Amino acid sequence: MMVTNQMASSSSMSPPIAGQKRLVIVGASGMVGSYALRYALDSSAVESVTSIGRKKIGISHPKLKEVVHQNFADCSALTDVLSGQDAAVYCLGAYTGSVSDAELHAVTTDYTIEFARVLHKSSPNAAFSFLSGNGADQTGRSRIAFARYKGEAEKALIATGFPRIFLFRPAYIYPVQPRKEPNFSYRLLRAVYPVFRVLFPNQVIRADDLAWAMVNVVVGPAEKGQQYGIGSFILENRDIRALVESRAVTEGDNK
């Protein structure tokens, strides 16, 4: 099963270990991205983390390099920053209803494609972990704008040419930490989560578990019995939960 990240506060001060990865995280100030950053900094599989976002995250760590980039419509200025990277975890996004349709498309699709273009130019062999969404439709026929835009981004990522692409399609992401919910639907889901996760376990995933899975597939050891080779991999909510459950089994075996 999936080997867990080793959590050791002294590891960040140690010399690089053979096989450690240089990782880029986009959107580390967000709900999932913040957990992804935490796991990456604590992981012995990670040599360095470059956080790229539109605002500073206010964290200091020996492994961390922080880059503030405001205009994701043009990522050309990131060419040097993205050179020599082994993997990327992309969590930048916007909630439906919180922005205009035009901005939702720009953030969801255009920004993703532009970042991927520059990353592939600078680090063509990098693995790419993308926070997509449940129902993402690569055919463009969905009536739901979010599904069409995420599907468009997925399709473009696959065409970019990265050797390994992981398209994560979570359903309801449970925030774990209290926060101001973006709309009524999220407030309702949070309220009914204890019952919802029992009745519909494959329709929910914790934000921290999702983040761990997104980081681990691109930097962690291969899962026993399932080697991720070359290609693109779609991970629906049930697949993400399976990765998380395999982690729990491994931790239990190692105790």
Secondary structure, DSSP 8 states (H G I E B T S, - for coil): --------TTGGGS---TT-EEEEEE-TTSHHHHHHHHHHHH-TTEEEEEEEESS------TTEEEEE---TT--GGGTTTTTT--EEEE-----BTTB-HHHHHIIIIIHHHHHHHHHHHH-TT-EEEEE--TT--TTS--S-HHHHHHHHHHHHHHHHT-SEEEEEE-SEEE-SS----SSHHHHHHHHHHHHHHHH-GGGEEEHHHHHHHHHHHHHS--BTTB---SEEEEEEHHHHHHHHHHHHHHHHHH-
